[in-house]
Amino acid sequence: MTNGLDCATKLTEKMAKDLKKAGFDYVARYLGESWKSFDRKEAKLIQEAGLQLVSIFQKSANHVAYFSEAQGRLDAREAITWAEKVEQPVGTAIYFAVDFDVAANQVPIIHAYFYGVMKELHTYKLGVYGSYRVINAMKDYADYFWQTYAWSRGAVADFIHMHQYENNVTVKGVNIDRNHILKSPGDWWPNTNKLKTSKKSVETYQVKVETEGYLTASDAKNHKNCKGKVKPGTYYIFHTSQGMINITKEQGTPGSWINPTSDKVIYIVQSGDNLTKIAKKYNTTIHEIQAKNPEIKNINLIYPGQEIRI
């Protein structure tokens, strides 16, 4: 199992090398401008020591009164500013912390905070740090998950990327928390400072008919909270999750989540259309169209402007 650590100590070159020799491969450090945050110089020496760097953004996230949608928006914007200052490449993760024992009735407040984060975090992937309850509450919303054993009462989620299993230990003179790295956690290296933009490395997706766009993969999967229509055309693929696809016209910037297997792909009936013509256009049959549109009782009776699921 791969070993990682997180710490509030500003690491020197010697500390980073010593921690690598002690068997660690990943280190999580704080974005920002405080006694515990890292700068570009530290990022470089961490990476030159052979440690893979993970970014955390945390301010006063240790009590429920801190959390709100507005605060989530503010934190996301500030996190982006600091990530750009240390030259963190877009498409990598920033973890936002929920550093207290969240009660069941407080989960909606945490949801609101992360909804605010998602509204602003356009160029980086969303990571969540917290207890078992927090991690499970955010399962369908975030990209990366870092669970702490604290307040988890022995439970460990089966989909997490990192598991913090011990706090406040000293290794090579550095006070750290120990982590198991279970999946690639959205870390970054100097040679990933810019997204690859060659045609070979960029995946695209063809939207053939107008479909519904969503803010999260979970919404797309469950056809909830549609935020607008996605028009036909060729899009870049920004991310995939739960079988859903985030497509965008601006490479490297998130767009809308769509459900590629959705029965909500809509065709708007035009003047002169009939079901035979529509079925032929989309390589399907009148029977299949009727099956997805039970309100069509008479196959000879459709009208301009009518929405038909294909």
C-alpha positions as CSV (number, residue, x, y, z in Angstrom):
1,M,0.0,0.0,0.0
2,T,1.3,3.5,-0.9
3,N,2.1,5.8,2.0
4,G,1.3,9.4,2.3
5,L,1.4,12.2,4.8
6,D,-0.1,15.6,5.4
7,C,1.5,18.3,7.6
8,A,1.3,21.9,8.5
9,T,5.1,22.3,8.6
10,K,6.8,24.2,5.9
11,L,9.2,21.6,4.5
12,T,12.8,22.2,3.8
13,E,14.8,20.3,1.2
14,K,16.3,18.0,3.9
15,M,12.9,17.3,5.5
16,A,11.4,16.4,2.1
17,K,14.3,14.0,1.3
18,D,14.2,12.5,4.7
19,L,10.5,11.8,4.4
20,K,10.9,10.2,1.1
21,K,13.6,8.0,2.5
22,A,11.3,7.1,5.4
23,G,8.9,5.5,2.8
24,F,6.5,8.2,1.9
25,D,5.4,8.9,-1.7
26,Y,2.7,11.6,-1.3
27,V,2.6,14.7,0.8
28,A,-0.5,16.9,1.2
29,R,0.2,20.6,2.0
30,Y,-1.9,23.8,2.4
31,L,-2.6,26.5,-0.2
32,G,-2.7,30.0,1.0
33,E,-0.6,32.6,2.8
34,S,-0.2,31.5,6.5
35,W,2.2,29.7,8.8
36,K,1.2,26.3,7.4
37,S,1.0,27.0,3.7
38,F,3.5,26.2,0.9
39,D,4.8,28.4,-1.9
40,R,6.2,27.6,-5.3
41,K,9.7,27.1,-3.9
42,E,8.6,24.5,-1.5
43,A,6.5,22.8,-4.1
44,K,9.5,22.5,-6.3
45,L,11.8,21.0,-3.6
46,I,9.0,18.6,-2.5
47,Q,8.7,17.3,-6.0
48,E,12.5,17.2,-6.6
49,A,12.7,14.9,-3.5
50,G,10.4,12.5,-5.3
51,L,7.2,13.2,-3.4
52,Q,3.9,13.7,-5.2
53,L,2.2,16.9,-4.0
54,V,-1.5,17.1,-3.1
55,S,-3.2,20.5,-2.4
56,I,-5.4,21.4,0.5
57,F,-7.4,24.5,1.1
58,Q,-8.7,25.0,4.6
59,K,-9.4,28.1,6.7
60,S,-11.8,27.9,9.7
61,A,-13.5,24.7,8.6
62,N,-13.8,23.2,12.1
63,H,-17.3,24.4,13.1
64,V,-20.7,24.3,11.4
65,A,-21.2,28.1,11.5
66,Y,-18.4,28.5,9.0
67,F,-20.2,26.6,6.2
68,S,-22.6,28.2,3.7
69,E,-23.0,28.4,0.0
70,A,-21.6,32.0,0.0
71,Q,-18.5,30.8,2.0
72,G,-18.0,28.0,-0.5
73,R,-17.9,30.4,-3.4
74,L,-15.4,32.6,-1.5
75,D,-13.2,29.7,-0.6
76,A,-13.2,28.3,-4.2
77,R,-12.2,31.7,-5.6
78,E,-9.4,32.1,-3.1
79,A,-8.2,28.5,-3.6
80,I,-7.9,29.1,-7.3
81,T,-5.9,32.3,-6.8
82,W,-3.4,30.5,-4.6
83,A,-3.2,27.4,-6.8
84,E,-2.4,29.6,-9.7
85,K,0.4,31.4,-7.7
86,V,2.1,28.1,-7.0
87,E,1.6,27.1,-10.7
88,Q,-0.6,24.1,-9.9
89,P,-1.8,22.7,-13.2
90,V,-5.5,22.9,-14.1
91,G,-7.3,19.6,-13.9
92,T,-5.6,18.5,-10.7
93,A,-7.4,18.4,-7.3
94,I,-7.9,20.9,-4.5
95,Y,-9.2,19.3,-1.3
96,F,-11.6,21.4,0.8
97,A,-11.9,20.3,4.5
98,V,-14.8,19.6,6.8
99,D,-12.8,19.3,10.0
100,F,-15.3,18.5,12.7
101,D,-17.9,15.8,13.7
102,V,-20.8,16.5,11.4
103,A,-24.2,15.5,12.7
104,A,-26.8,14.1,10.4
105,N,-29.0,17.2,10.6
106,Q,-26.0,19.3,9.5
107,V,-25.4,17.5,6.2
108,P,-27.6,19.9,4.2
109,I,-25.3,22.8,5.4
110,I,-22.3,21.0,4.2
111,H,-24.0,20.3,0.8
112,A,-24.7,24.0,0.5
113,Y,-21.1,24.9,1.1
114,F,-19.8,22.5,-1.6
115,Y,-22.5,23.6,-4.0
116,G,-21.0,27.0,-3.6
117,V,-17.5,25.6,-4.2
118,M,-18.6,23.8,-7.4
119,K,-20.2,27.0,-8.8
120,E,-16.7,28.7,-8.7
121,L,-14.1,25.9,-9.0
122,H,-14.0,25.9,-12.8
123,T,-10.4,24.8,-13.6
124,Y,-9.6,22.3,-10.8
125,K,-11.1,19.1,-9.6
126,L,-13.0,19.0,-6.3
127,G,-11.6,17.0,-3.4
128,V,-13.4,16.6,-0.1
129,Y,-11.8,15.9,3.3
130,G,-13.9,14.7,6.2
131,S,-15.4,12.0,8.2
132,Y,-17.2,8.9,6.9
133,R,-20.5,10.7,7.1
134,V,-19.2,13.7,5.1
135,I,-17.5,11.5,2.5
136,N,-20.7,9.5,1.9
137,A,-22.8,12.7,1.8
138,M,-20.6,14.0,-1.0
139,K,-20.2,10.8,-2.9
140,D,-22.1,11.9,-6.0
141,Y,-20.8,15.4,-6.1
142,A,-17.0,15.5,-5.7
143,D,-14.1,14.1,-7.8
144,Y,-11.8,13.0,-5.1
145,F,-12.3,11.8,-1.5
146,W,-10.0,11.9,1.5
147,Q,-11.5,10.3,4.6
148,T,-10.2,10.8,8.1
149,Y,-10.5,8.1,10.8
150,A,-11.6,10.9,13.2
151,W,-15.3,10.9,13.9
152,S,-15.7,7.9,11.5
153,R,-16.3,5.4,14.3
154,G,-14.3,2.7,12.6
155,A,-16.2,2.9,9.2
156,V,-14.2,3.4,6.0
157,A,-15.8,4.2,2.7
158,D,-14.9,1.8,-0.2
159,F,-14.5,4.5,-2.9
160,I,-12.0,6.9,-1.3
161,H,-8.7,8.0,-2.7
162,M,-6.9,8.7,0.6
163,H,-7.4,7.5,4.2
164,Q,-6.0,9.4,7.1
165,Y,-5.5,6.8,9.8
166,E,-3.2,8.4,12.4
167,N,-2.7,11.9,13.6
168,N,0.0,13.9,15.3
169,V,3.1,11.6,15.0
170,T,6.7,12.7,14.5
171,V,8.8,11.3,11.6
172,K,12.3,12.6,10.9
173,G,11.6,15.5,13.1
174,V,8.4,16.5,11.3
175,N,5.0,16.4,12.9
176,I,2.7,14.6,10.4
177,D,-0.6,12.7,9.9
178,R,-0.3,9.4,8.2
179,N,-2.4,8.4,5.2
180,H,-2.9,5.4,3.0
181,I,-3.1,6.3,-0.7
182,L,-5.7,4.0,-2.2
183,K,-6.1,5.6,-5.6
184,S,-4.4,8.4,-7.6
185,P,-5.6,11.4,-5.5
186,G,-5.3,14.2,-8.0
187,D,-1.7,15.1,-7.2
188,W,0.6,17.2,-9.4
189,W,4.2,17.4,-10.7
190,P,6.2,20.2,-12.3
191,N,6.1,18.5,-15.7
192,T,2.3,18.8,-15.6
193,N,2.2,22.5,-15.3
194,K,0.2,22.8,-18.5
195,L,-2.5,20.6,-19.9
196,K,-1.5,18.5,-22.9
197,T,-3.1,20.0,-25.9
198,S,-2.1,17.7,-28.7
199,K,-4.9,16.3,-30.7
200,K,-4.0,12.8,-29.6
201,S,-4.4,13.6,-25.9
202,V,-7.7,15.5,-26.2
203,E,-10.9,13.5,-26.2
204,T,-14.0,14.9,-27.8
205,Y,-17.7,14.1,-27.7
206,Q,-20.3,14.6,-30.4
207,V,-23.8,15.8,-29.2
208,K,-26.1,14.8,-32.0
209,V,-29.4,16.3,-30.7
210,E,-30.2,18.9,-28.1
211,T,-30.0,17.4,-24.6
212,E,-30.2,18.5,-21.0
213,G,-27.1,19.9,-19.1
214,Y,-26.5,19.6,-15.4
215,L,-24.2,21.0,-12.7
216,T,-23.1,17.6,-11.3
217,A,-22.7,14.1,-12.5
218,S,-25.2,12.9,-9.9
219,D,-27.8,15.4,-11.3
220,A,-27.2,14.1,-14.8
221,K,-27.5,10.5,-13.7
222,N,-30.8,11.2,-11.9
223,H,-32.2,13.8,-14.3
224,K,-32.5,16.4,-11.5
225,N,-31.9,20.1,-11.5
226,C,-31.4,20.7,-15.2
227,K,-29.5,24.0,-15.7
228,G,-30.1,24.4,-19.4
229,K,-29.9,22.8,-22.8
230,V,-26.7,21.6,-24.6
231,K,-26.9,22.2,-28.3
232,P,-25.7,19.7,-31.0
233,G,-22.0,20.0,-31.8
234,T,-18.5,18.7,-30.9
235,Y,-17.3,19.3,-27.4
236,Y,-14.1,18.5,-25.4
237,I,-14.5,16.0,-22.6
238,F,-13.4,17.6,-19.3
239,H,-14.2,14.8,-17.0
240,T,-16.2,11.6,-16.6
241,S,-17.9,10.2,-13.5
242,Q,-20.6,7.6,-12.8
243,G,-21.0,7.0,-16.5
244,M,-21.8,10.7,-17.0
245,I,-19.7,13.1,-19.1
246,N,-18.7,16.7,-18.5
247,I,-18.4,18.4,-21.9
248,T,-17.1,21.8,-22.7
249,K,-16.4,24.1,-25.6
250,E,-13.3,25.6,-23.8
251,Q,-10.6,23.0,-23.4
252,G,-9.5,22.7,-19.8
253,T,-12.6,24.4,-18.4
254,P,-15.5,22.4,-17.0
255,G,-18.9,22.8,-18.8
256,S,-22.1,20.8,-18.4
257,W,-22.7,17.3,-17.2
258,I,-24.8,15.2,-19.6
259,N,-26.1,11.7,-19.5
260,P,-24.9,9.9,-22.7
261,T,-27.5,7.1,-22.3
262,S,-30.3,9.5,-21.3
263,D,-33.8,8.9,-22.7
264,K,-34.1,12.7,-22.3
265,V,-32.4,13.4,-25.6
266,I,-35.0,15.7,-27.2
267,Y,-36.0,16.3,-30.8
268,I,-38.3,19.2,-31.5
269,V,-40.9,18.4,-34.1
270,Q,-40.7,20.7,-37.2
271,S,-43.3,21.5,-39.7
272,G,-43.7,18.6,-42.2
273,D,-42.2,16.0,-39.8
274,N,-43.8,12.6,-39.2
275,L,-42.6,9.7,-37.0
276,T,-41.4,7.7,-40.0
277,K,-39.1,10.5,-41.1
278,I,-37.9,11.1,-37.5
279,A,-37.2,7.4,-36.9
280,K,-35.2,7.1,-40.1
281,K,-33.2,10.3,-39.2
282,Y,-32.0,8.7,-35.9
283,N,-31.8,5.1,-37.0
284,T,-34.5,3.9,-34.8
285,T,-38.1,2.7,-35.2
286,I,-41.6,4.2,-34.7
287,H,-42.2,1.5,-32.1
288,E,-39.1,2.5,-30.1
289,I,-40.1,6.2,-30.3
290,Q,-43.6,5.3,-29.0
291,A,-42.0,3.3,-26.1
292,K,-40.1,6.3,-25.0
293,N,-43.1,8.7,-25.6
294,P,-46.2,6.9,-24.3
295,E,-48.2,10.1,-24.6
296,I,-48.1,9.5,-28.4
297,K,-51.2,7.4,-28.9
298,N,-51.7,8.1,-32.6
299,I,-48.5,7.7,-34.7
300,N,-50.0,10.0,-37.3
301,L,-50.7,12.8,-34.9
302,I,-47.7,14.9,-33.9
303,Y,-47.3,18.7,-34.1
304,P,-44.6,21.3,-34.7
305,G,-42.9,22.3,-31.4
306,Q,-43.7,19.0,-29.7
307,E,-40.8,17.5,-27.8
308,I,-40.0,13.8,-28.6
309,R,-37.5,11.7,-26.6
310,I,-35.3,9.8,-29.0
